[in-house]
Amino acid sequence: MPKEIADKRNDFLQKLTTDLASKYRHMRVETLNIKGLMKNKKLAFHFADASFYKFKTLLQNKAVTHGGIVESVDMFFPSSQLYSQCHQKKTKD
């Protein structure tokens, strides 16, 4: 990978994680099935190129620096099915 691309990606990750850590005190990051994602031959390169692990590590380190925390959430956690204020699971009407 050319050094310029790696530098741009690193710069982007640094800025993004700094911004998130300074805005939010409690963040949750979903764990991904990377092995399963890598089986998709058309998208495997893009998933490998996305630097998910580096993003998570930077975010955790910067959250600690800013007094926040980052939790890992299982991929089967029903986050889109919970109310944001009370965290109760939505029921189907």
C-alpha positions in Angstrom: 0.0 0.0 0.0 1.4 3.4 -0.9 2.6 5.4 2.1 0.4 8.4 1.1 -2.8 6.3 1.4 -1.7 4.8 4.7 -1.0 8.3 6.0 -4.3 9.6 4.9 -6.2 6.7 6.4 -4.3 7.1 9.7 -4.9 10.9 9.7 -8.7 10.2 9.1 -8.8 7.7 11.9 -7.0 10.0 14.3 -9.3 12.9 13.6 -12.5 10.8 13.7 -11.6 9.1 17.0 -10.6 12.3 18.6 -13.9 13.9 17.6 -16.0 11.0 18.8 -14.1 10.7 22.1 -14.5 14.5 22.8 -18.2 14.5 22.0 -19.4 11.3 23.7 -18.6 9.9 27.1 -20.1 6.4 26.6 -19.8 4.6 23.3 -20.6 1.1 22.2 -18.9 -0.6 19.3 -20.4 -3.7 17.7 -18.1 -6.8 17.4 -18.0 -7.9 13.8 -17.5 -11.4 12.3 -14.4 -10.5 10.3 -13.8 -14.1 9.3 -17.3 -14.2 7.8 -16.9 -10.9 6.1 -13.6 -12.0 4.6 -15.3 -14.9 2.8 -17.0 -12.5 0.5 -14.5 -12.4 -2.3 -15.8 -9.2 -3.8 -15.6 -7.3 -0.5 -12.8 -9.0 1.4 -10.2 -6.5 0.3 -12.3 -3.5 1.4 -13.0 -5.0 4.8 -9.3 -5.8 5.3 -8.5 -2.3 4.2 -10.9 -0.6 6.5 -8.8 -0.9 9.7 -11.6 -1.8 12.1 -9.2 -3.0 14.8 -7.1 0.2 14.6 -10.2 2.3 14.8 -11.5 0.5 17.9 -8.1 0.6 19.6 -7.7 4.4 18.9 -11.2 5.1 20.1 -10.7 3.2 23.4 -7.4 5.0 24.1 -8.8 8.4 23.3 -12.0 7.7 25.3 -9.9 7.0 28.4 -8.0 10.2 27.8 -11.2 12.2 27.6 -12.8 10.4 30.6 -15.1 8.2 28.7 -15.6 4.5 28.0 -16.0 2.2 25.0 -18.0 -1.0 25.4 -17.9 -3.9 22.9 -21.4 -5.1 22.1 -22.1 -8.6 20.7 -23.3 -8.6 17.1 -26.6 -10.1 18.2 -27.4 -7.3 20.7 -30.8 -5.8 19.7 -29.5 -2.2 19.6 -31.9 -1.1 16.8 -34.8 -2.6 18.8 -34.3 -0.5 22.0 -35.7 2.9 22.9 -32.8 5.3 23.2 -34.0 7.0 26.4 -35.3 4.1 28.6 -33.5 1.2 26.8 -36.7 -0.9 26.9 -37.1 -3.3 24.0 -39.7 -2.2 21.5 -42.7 -4.4 21.1 -44.6 -5.1 17.9 -48.1 -3.7 17.8 
